[in-house]
Amino acid sequence: MAEPAEHQATYEDLLRVPVRLVAEIVNGRLVTHPRPAPRHLRASSSLGGALDGPFDKGHGGPGGWWILDEPELHLGPHVLVPDLAGWRRTRLPALPETAWFELVPDWVCEILSPGTAAGDRVEKLPIYAEYGVNHVWLIDPQLHTLEALESDAGRWRLLTTLNGQDRVSLPPFDAIVFDLSLLWAD
């Protein structure tokens, strides 16, 4: 007996997901997970704060970026929601009027949690590479680590792994230095 064809998730499926969940379409599947936990939120909020002034607003740094929390990215058939993403304003002079972005970000940050780490690494990283994201940071608030990846012709190259209280000055935000410990809740 033949297996029934798997339903390819649609944007309408995504819109039916309760707002208490984060919903994405990854490789044709609707993927949901709970809103981030406090340690996850602390890491994301603190990183956004460290980058916002120097890169988004140009205070103490070069400016020229849009740095946004949880943007909805439409990358071909995929709908992804990274924790943070950034676009150089030379590529995205103005924010879109839609609730999503079709232009690929220059940088993406995923805050790893036990429920999302495998999907972030195994499913989302290849999509980010395929669609041309240049830099990805993976932050684990439990292990207190930051992994910086750079695209090399569509393949991820690990630049470094930082941990604990290391000083951070990494592409594409190497114009500033901040302490990684700013991201941890403990």
Salt bridges, closest charged atoms under 4 A:
ASP13 OD2 - HIS7 NE2 2.80
ASP13 OD1 - ARG16 NH2 2.56
GLU24 OE1 - HIS33 NE2 3.87
GLU24 OE2 - LYS124 NZ 2.68
ASP52 OD2 - LYS57 NZ 2.65
ASP56 OD1 - ARG89 NH2 2.74
GLU70 OE1 - ARG35 NH2 2.45
GLU72 OE2 - HIS74 NE2 2.66
ASP83 OD1 - HIS40 NE2 2.70
ASP106 OD1 - ARG91 NH1 2.84
GLU110 OE2 - LYS124 NZ 2.85
ASP120 OD1 - LYS124 NZ 3.65
GLU123 OE2 - ARG29 NH2 2.45
GLU147 OE2 - ARG121 NH2 2.40
GLU150 OE2 - HIS135 NE2 3.75
GLU150 OE1 - ARG157 NH2 2.37
ASP179 OD1 - ARG167 NH1 2.84
ASP186 OD2 - ARG39 NH1 2.90
ASP186 OD1 - HIS144 NE2 3.08
